[in-house]
Amino acid sequence: LKGIGLSLEDALRFWRTEFTKIMEVDKFDKSYAYNVRHNYGKEGKRANYTPYSCMKIITSNPPGSGDHHGCPFKHSDSDILRQRLQAYKLSSAAIEEIVKL
């Protein structure tokens, strides 16, 4: 999100919304918000980290069972990818084109 220009506040809002689907807000704030702020250079040694490129995400450290990282287009099961793309209201033809990649 940082790599596409999202502000720290917007990134925190996004991650809080996503993580609080599976946990309480307090847990997110205590366990994850610090890491988001750290990546934006607002915590810790205040280094403003460059986000990973798509190629680095695709080629390094593939997710294992129970992990929630990686490129959804590269690392997702094709049925799960189809479901996710359908939720975005893409046409069947567009979905199949993406899955074939």
C-alpha positions in Angstrom: 0.0 0.0 0.0 2.9 2.3 0.8 4.3 1.6 -2.7 1.2 2.9 -4.4 1.2 6.1 -2.4 -1.2 5.4 0.4 -0.7 7.7 3.4 0.1 6.2 6.8 -3.3 7.1 8.0 -5.0 5.4 5.1 -2.8 2.3 5.4 -3.7 2.0 9.1 -7.4 2.4 8.3 -7.2 -0.3 5.6 -5.3 -2.8 7.8 -7.4 -2.1 10.8 -10.6 -2.7 8.8 -9.2 -6.0 7.4 -7.6 -7.3 10.6 -10.6 -6.5 12.7 -12.7 -9.0 10.7 -10.8 -11.7 12.6 -9.7 -9.9 15.8 -10.6 -7.1 18.2 -9.4 -3.5 17.5 -7.3 -3.5 20.6 -5.4 -6.6 19.4 -4.7 -5.0 16.1 -3.6 -1.7 17.7 -1.3 -3.6 20.1 0.1 -6.2 17.8 0.1 -4.8 14.2 -0.3 -1.0 14.1 3.3 -0.5 15.3 4.6 -2.5 12.4 2.7 -0.4 9.9 4.0 2.9 11.5 7.5 1.4 11.6 7.4 0.7 7.8 6.5 4.3 7.2 9.4 5.5 9.4 7.3 6.7 12.3 8.5 4.2 14.9 11.7 2.5 15.9 14.8 3.8 14.2 12.6 6.0 12.0 13.9 4.6 8.7 11.5 5.1 5.8 11.6 1.6 4.3 11.1 1.0 0.6 8.4 -1.5 0.0 9.1 -4.8 -1.9 8.6 -4.8 -5.6 6.1 -7.2 -7.1 8.9 -9.3 -8.5 10.4 -9.7 -5.0 7.1 -10.6 -3.5 6.5 -13.2 -6.3 9.9 -14.8 -6.2 10.9 -14.8 -2.5 9.5 -16.5 0.6 6.3 -18.2 -0.8 3.5 -18.4 1.8 3.0 -21.7 3.5 -0.2 -23.2 5.0 -1.8 -20.6 7.3 0.3 -17.7 6.0 -1.3 -14.6 4.7 1.3 -12.9 2.5 2.6 -13.2 -1.1 1.1 -12.3 -4.4 -2.5 -13.4 -4.7 -2.1 -13.8 -8.5 0.9 -16.1 -8.1 0.4 -17.9 -4.8 -3.4 -18.4 -4.6 -5.2 -21.6 -5.6 -7.0 -20.8 -8.9 -10.5 -21.5 -7.3 -9.8 -19.1 -4.5 -8.5 -16.5 -6.9 -11.6 -16.8 -9.0 -13.8 -16.3 -5.9 -11.8 -13.2 -4.9 -12.1 -11.7 -8.4 -15.8 -12.5 -8.6 -16.2 -10.5 -5.4 -14.8 -7.5 -7.3 -17.6 -8.0 -9.9 -15.1 -8.8 -12.8 -16.6 -10.5 -15.8 -16.1 -14.3 -16.2 -14.0 -13.7 -19.3 -11.7 -11.3 -17.4 -11.4 -13.7 -14.5 -10.4 -16.6 -16.8 -7.8 -14.4 -18.5 -6.3 -13.4 -15.2 -6.3 -17.0 -13.9 -4.5 -18.2 -17.1 -1.6 -15.9 -16.4 
